[in-house]
């Protein structure tokens, strides 16, 4: 049986995973002309409990250059921001996983007491 804490933590795991995937997509397109990086933002899930993620554009300005007589708009992906995002998402994933494990341990202990 999944408790309320685990339900919330499982949605947190999904958001952390989406953040990792979005960051990887941004990094993979760092050299794609005109690419606009996005960020996954956690919002309250409806119906609660839990969270869900939503992609939003980043606020970084894309670099502009010139080649072969034409203007080239680069990707606005900032690699240092993406590194911080991946580290933060990893820690969020670990924290939510710890909640799931703790609730599982509590349920196992409760079953041991009832038996």
N, C-alpha and C positions, 0 to 999 in steps of 0.2 A: 504494500500500500504506500502510495506517495503522499507525504504530508505537505502541509502548506509551505513550510520552509524549503523543502526540496523542489516543490513546484516553482517557487520564485527563483531558486538557484538554477534550476534547469533552463528557465527563460534567460537568466543571466549568462549561462554557458552559451546559449545560442547567439546572444548579442555579442559576447566576446569573440566567438568564432566568426561572426559576420564582420566585426571590426578588423580581425586579422586578414580575412579574405579581401575586404575593400582596400586595405593598406597594400596588400600584395599586388592587387590590380593597379593601384596608383603607381607603385614602383615599377611594375612591368611596362608601364606606358610613359616613363619619365622622358623618353626621347621621341615620343609621338607628337608630331606637330599639331598644335591646337588642343591637345588633351586637357581637359578640365578635371582635376582631382576632386574626389568627393570624400566625405567623412560619414561614418555610421554613428548616429546619435541615438541613445537610449531614451525611450519615452514610456510612460506608463501604459501597460497593456489594458485593453478593455475587452471583456470584463477582467477585473483584477482577480487574483494577484499576479504580479509578474511585470516584466518589461518586454518591449519589442524594439527592434532597431529600424531606423529610417535613414536613407541616404540623403545627405545635404551637401551642397557645393562648398568647397573651401573658399577662403577669402584671399588666398595668395594671388598676386598678380603674375601673369605669365610674361616671361621675357620676350622682347621683340628684337628681331635681328633682320638683316638683309642679306640675301644671297641671289645671285644671278639676276640682279636688278628687281627683285620683288621682296616685299615684306614677308617675314616668316614669324608667326606667333608660336612660341614654344609651349611646352607643357608647363603647367603651374605646380607640378609636384615638387614638394620640398623634401628632400631625402632625410634631413635631420628631423623634421616633424614626423615623417613616416616611421623613423626608427623609434621615437618616443611613443608613438601610437601603438606599435607592435609590442613594445615592452609593457606598456600600460594594459593592453588587452590580454597579454599573457598573465599578468598578475591578477586581473579580474577573473580570468578563467580559473586560475588556481584557487582563488578565494571562494568562488561559487562551488567548485568541486569539493572544497573542504566542508562547506555547509551540507552538501549532499551526503558526504561520508559521515559527518557527525550525526545527522538525523538517522542514518542507517544504523549506526552504533547504538544510538539511544533506543531505537525500536528493537534491536536485538537484545539489549539489556532488559527492556520491559518484558519481552517475551520470556526471557530467562527467569524473571521474577514471578510471572504468572504461572509458569510451568511447574 
